Amino acid sequence: MSADASLVHRFADVGEVMLHYVTAGEGPPLVLLHGWPQTWWEWRRVIPALAREYTVIAPDLRGLGDSSRPAAGYDKKTVADDIWRLVNGTLGHESFFLVGHDWGGPTAYALAAAHPEAVRRLVILDVVIPGSGGDFSQGGRRWHHQFHITPDLPEALTEGREDIYLAWFYRTFAYRPDAIGEDDLKEYLRTYRQPGAMRAGFAYYRAIAQDAADNQATIARLKLPMPVLAIGGAASYPHGRGRGREPEESMKHVAVDVRGEVVPDCGHFIPEEAPDLLADRLLAFFGEENG
């Protein structure tokens, strides 16, 4: 793990789970939610630029990274409540900017829907919202969704082979296969090899049906009122696994003020493949509130 003195590592007891989180910088709070198979580490190249203007808060989601691993509670409404308890309850922030990538995106959506008065602006990176009308698994091209939902089998087949399994995603879902290097792989494996970590990661997928039902109920009563920026990676099959315009299309079903962008020469891992561009886009989008 990086020894960057500008990053502060802390833990917060928010009830069912002990959350590990990283903070940096000063200014209005900006919360970054990671996806699978990653941790807060995916933001390492974006945080320095953001921390010059914001107090950056990057937690490890329930069950992942250095956070604790409860047996249940991986539906995104529950995961979002963990983040609310951290950001509002522990840290005392009444409002904040919010970014979510991969499973961090549906978590960010659930958080924004539960507390629309608190989320000032929302950014969703290369993911769609289950239940919003799109094809979450892209007609089966995202084969690992069904595999991860299968009870017990993924745990059995990946135990002791986490390096092979996770490295395949880092290479294949990125346009540039070296975007996540050997040192990064070691950091991810440090946590995903811990007892219960792979099970917790699969549990995010096993909650898809509940997430879709929860979101459909939310969409029926509320469209998000805050400005939303939805960004996708342009590079799709076979060189990368970006979703292109799908995040924008999905968010237009759930929010009233949505703009979209597609990042060229980039796959799924936008914070690691295009960190400078992403930091620029986030600073510009959040900065509009002061313009």
N, C-alpha and C positions, 0 to 999 in steps of 0.2 A: 504494500500500500504506500502511496505517496506520503512523504514527510513534509509536504508543503506547509510552511508555518502559517500561511494565510488561511488555511482551512482549520476549523475547529470541530472536533468530533465529540458528540454528546449522546446520551441515552435518555429517553423519557418513558416513564410508565404511564400508559394511556388506558389501562384497564386490562383487557384480555391479552395485550401484547406489549412488549418492551421494544420501542422503536429506536433504532440507531439513526442519527441524522447528522449531516454536515452543514455548517454555516460558514459564510464568508461575506465580507463587505459591509457597507452601511447604506442606509436609505430605505425606501419603501420595500416591504417584504415581497419576495418573488419565490414561489414554490415550484420545484422541479420534480416531477414524478417519473421514475424510470419504468422500463418494461422487462420482459423476459426474453432471453436468459441473461439478464444484466442486473446491476445494482446502481446505487448512486454514482458509481465510478463512470458510467456512460457520459456524465456531464463534465468530466474533468477538464476537457478542452474548451468548454463554453463558460464555465464559472468565472475564470479570471476577468473576462471582458464585462460580464454582467455585474460582478462584485464592485466595479468602479462606481456604479450608480445605484445598486440595490443591495438589500440584505438578502442574500441567496440562502434558501433552505432546501436541502436535498436529502430527503429521508430514504432509507431502505424500506420498501413496502413490507407489510406483514408476511412473515415466513421467508423472506429473502434477505440477502446480504448479511449484515450483522444484527438484524432484528430477530426477535424470538419467533418461534414456529408453532403457533397453536394448531390443533388438529382440524379446526373448522374456521368458518368466517371468511372465505375467499370470494364470496359474491362482492361486487364492486361497491355496493352501498355500504357494506360493513368496512371494507378497506378504506373507502372515502371517509367514513366516520373516524377511523384511526387518525387520518391526516388532519381532520378538523380538530380532534382532541389535542393533537400536537400543536398545530399552528395557532388556534384560537385559545384552547384551554391552557396549554403549558406555556406557550410563548406570548400569548396575550394580544395577538393581532386581530383587529376587527375586520380588516379588509386586506386583500393581497392580490397580486398577479399570479397566474397559474399556468403551468405548461405540463402536458402529459404526452409521453411517447409509448407506443405499443400498449401494454395493459395499463400503463399510467394514463393513457388517454381516456378509456372508459371510466377509470377511477376519477379522473379530473372532471369528466362530465357528471358523474354521480354527485361529486362534491359541489359543483356549480349549481346543479339542480336542487340540491338540498339547502344551499345557502346562497341564493342568487344575489342577495344584497352584499355579500362579502367578497365575491370574486369580481374584481374590477375589469379584467380582460383575461381571455382564455385562448391558449394556443394548443392545438392538437396535432401531433406528429405521426404521420404514416400509419394510421389505424382508423377503422370505422367503428361506429357505436352499435353493439349488438341490439337488435330490435328496431333499428332505425329504417329498415326497409332494404338495405343493401345485402349483398352476399358476403357474409363475414369470412367464409372459408374459400371464396373465389372458385366456386364450383368444384371443390376438392383439390385445387392446386396447392392450397395450404394443408397438405396431407397430415401434418403433425397435429392439427386440431383434433381429428378423430382418434389418432393414436394416443394423445395425452388424456383424452376423456376416458379411454378404456381402463377399467379398474385394474390396478396392480401390475399389469404387464409392463408399462413404461419404467416403473421403478425396478422391476426385475431385470430388464434388458439393459438398462443404463448404469446399474450399480457397478462401480469399478471401471466404467468406460465413459465417465462424464467428460473427459478430455476429448475423446473421439466424437461424442454426440454433440456437445456444445460447439466445438470448433467448426463442425460442419455448418452450423447456422451462421457463425460469424463470417465464414468465408463465402457461403453461398447466397446469403441474403444481402450482402454488400456488393455494390458495383465494383469497388476496389477491394480485393481480397486481403490486402495488407492493412486495411483501416484499423483493424483490431489486432495488435501485434502480440508477440510472445509474452511480454510483461503484462499486458492487459489480460491475456488468457490466464496467466498465473493468478492474477487478482480475482478474476471471476471464479476460477476453480477453487480458490481458497475458501470461498463461501459455499459454492454449490456442491462441494464434496462433504460439507458438514452434515451430520445426521438430520434427516427430515427436509433438507433443502430442495431436493428434486421433487419429493412428494408435494411440497408446498407450491412449487412452480406448476406442477401438473394440476393442482387444485384450482388455479386461476382459470384453466380451460374447463374443468369439470363443472364450474359454475356458470357456463355460458347460457344454458337454458334459463336459469333463474335471472341472470343479468338481462336477457332479452325481455322476459316477462316484466321485470321491474321497470325497465326503460320504456316499454310500450305504455305502461300505466302512467309514467311520468310525462311522456310526450303528449298523451291525451289531455293532460291538464295544464301543461306549461311548455312554452318555448323559451329557451335561455334568452335573457334580455341583454346581456353584456356583449360587447364586440368580440368576435371570434375570428381567429386566423387558423386555417387548416392547411398544413403543408404535407406534401407527399414526395417520395423519391421517384424520379422519372424512369429509372432503369428497372425494367421488369424482366420476366422470363426470357431467355435463360441466364442473363447476366445481371443478377440482382433480383430483389424481391420488393421493389418499391410499389406503392399503391397508386401513384399518379394522382389523378383528380378524385379518386374515391373518397379521401377524407373530406374534401370540400363538399362533395355531393351528399355525404352522410350527414355532415353538420348542418346543411341547409334544411334537413328534416327536423332538426331539434333546436335550432336557434334562429333568431330573426335577423341578425346582422353578421353575415359571414362573408369573408373573402378567402380566396385560396391561392396557393402557389405550388408549383412543381419544381423541384430542384434537379437540374440537369446533372448527368453523370453521377448519380447518387442512387443507392438502393434503399434498404429499410432503415439502416442505422444512421440517420441524419446527424445526430449530435456528434458522432465519431467520424463520419465521412465528410461532412461539410460544416465543421464547427464555427469557422469564421463567418461564413455566410449566415448560419443560423443565429449567431450572436448579433450580427448586424440587423437581421430581420426582427429579432425580439426587442432589441433596443429601440428600433424605429417604431414598432407597433405599440409597445408600452409607452414610449415617449410621446405619442400622439395625445395622450391624456393631458399633457402639460402644454401642448401646442395651441 
